[in-house]
Amino acid sequence: MGAPMDADDIRRIVAESVALKERFFAENAPLLLDVGWHIVESLRAGGRVLAFGNGGSAPTRSTSWRSSWAASCTSDERSPRSP
């Protein structure tokens, strides 16, 4: 077994996690926005969205973000909105 973690280890792990997320969204934000609008257009046309995941916290979080996101999609404008 290795040495126990200390505060510096936690800060390093969090910094690495944040850096990864920042790189991902910097590189993929336009694609994510485009995919989101394809979903909106599909829903407006009567389509459905099937979402899959590991189910970890889905029951506790899914309803609140879906409601606010769906409400933000009622405009015909294609402007960025946060779920």
C-alpha positions as CSV (number, residue, x, y, z in Angstrom):
1,M,0.0,0.0,0.0
2,G,1.2,3.5,-0.8
3,A,1.5,6.5,1.4
4,P,-1.7,8.1,2.6
5,M,-3.0,11.0,0.6
6,D,-2.5,14.6,1.8
7,A,-4.0,17.9,0.8
8,D,-1.5,18.4,-1.9
9,D,-2.5,15.1,-3.5
10,I,-6.1,16.1,-3.5
11,R,-5.3,19.5,-5.0
12,R,-3.3,17.8,-7.7
13,I,-6.0,15.3,-8.5
14,V,-8.7,18.1,-8.7
15,A,-6.4,20.3,-10.9
16,E,-5.9,17.4,-13.3
17,S,-9.6,16.7,-13.4
18,V,-10.4,20.4,-14.0
19,A,-7.8,20.7,-16.8
20,L,-9.2,17.7,-18.6
21,K,-12.7,19.1,-18.5
22,E,-11.5,22.5,-19.7
23,R,-9.7,20.9,-22.6
24,F,-12.7,18.7,-23.5
25,F,-15.1,21.6,-23.5
26,A,-12.7,24.0,-25.3
27,E,-12.3,21.5,-28.1
28,N,-15.9,20.2,-28.2
29,A,-18.3,23.1,-27.2
30,P,-19.4,23.8,-30.8
31,L,-20.1,20.1,-31.5
32,L,-22.0,19.8,-28.2
33,L,-24.1,22.8,-29.0
34,D,-24.8,21.5,-32.5
35,V,-25.8,18.1,-31.1
36,G,-28.1,19.8,-28.6
37,W,-29.9,21.7,-31.3
38,H,-30.3,18.5,-33.4
39,I,-32.0,17.0,-30.3
40,V,-34.2,20.1,-29.9
41,E,-35.2,20.0,-33.6
42,S,-36.0,16.3,-33.3
43,L,-38.2,16.8,-30.3
44,R,-40.0,19.7,-31.9
45,A,-40.7,17.4,-34.9
46,G,-42.2,14.8,-32.6
47,G,-39.1,12.7,-32.2
48,R,-37.7,11.0,-29.1
49,V,-34.4,11.0,-27.3
50,L,-33.2,7.8,-25.7
51,A,-30.4,8.4,-23.1
52,F,-28.2,5.7,-21.7
53,G,-25.8,5.9,-18.8
54,N,-24.5,3.9,-15.8
55,G,-27.5,5.0,-13.7
56,G,-25.5,6.1,-10.8
57,S,-27.3,9.3,-9.8
58,A,-29.9,9.4,-12.6
59,P,-33.0,9.2,-10.4
60,T,-31.9,12.1,-8.2
61,R,-30.7,14.5,-10.9
62,S,-32.5,13.8,-14.2
63,T,-35.9,15.3,-13.5
64,S,-34.7,18.8,-12.5
65,W,-32.3,19.4,-15.4
66,R,-34.8,17.9,-17.9
67,S,-37.5,20.3,-16.9
68,S,-35.4,23.4,-17.0
69,W,-33.8,22.4,-20.3
70,A,-37.1,21.5,-22.0
71,A,-38.4,24.9,-20.9
72,S,-35.4,26.7,-22.4
73,C,-36.0,24.9,-25.8
74,T,-39.4,26.6,-26.5
75,S,-37.9,29.5,-28.3
76,D,-37.3,29.3,-32.1
77,E,-33.9,31.1,-31.6
78,R,-30.8,29.0,-31.8
79,S,-29.0,30.7,-29.0
80,P,-26.9,28.9,-26.3
81,R,-28.8,28.0,-23.1
82,S,-27.7,26.1,-20.1
83,P,-29.7,23.1,-18.9
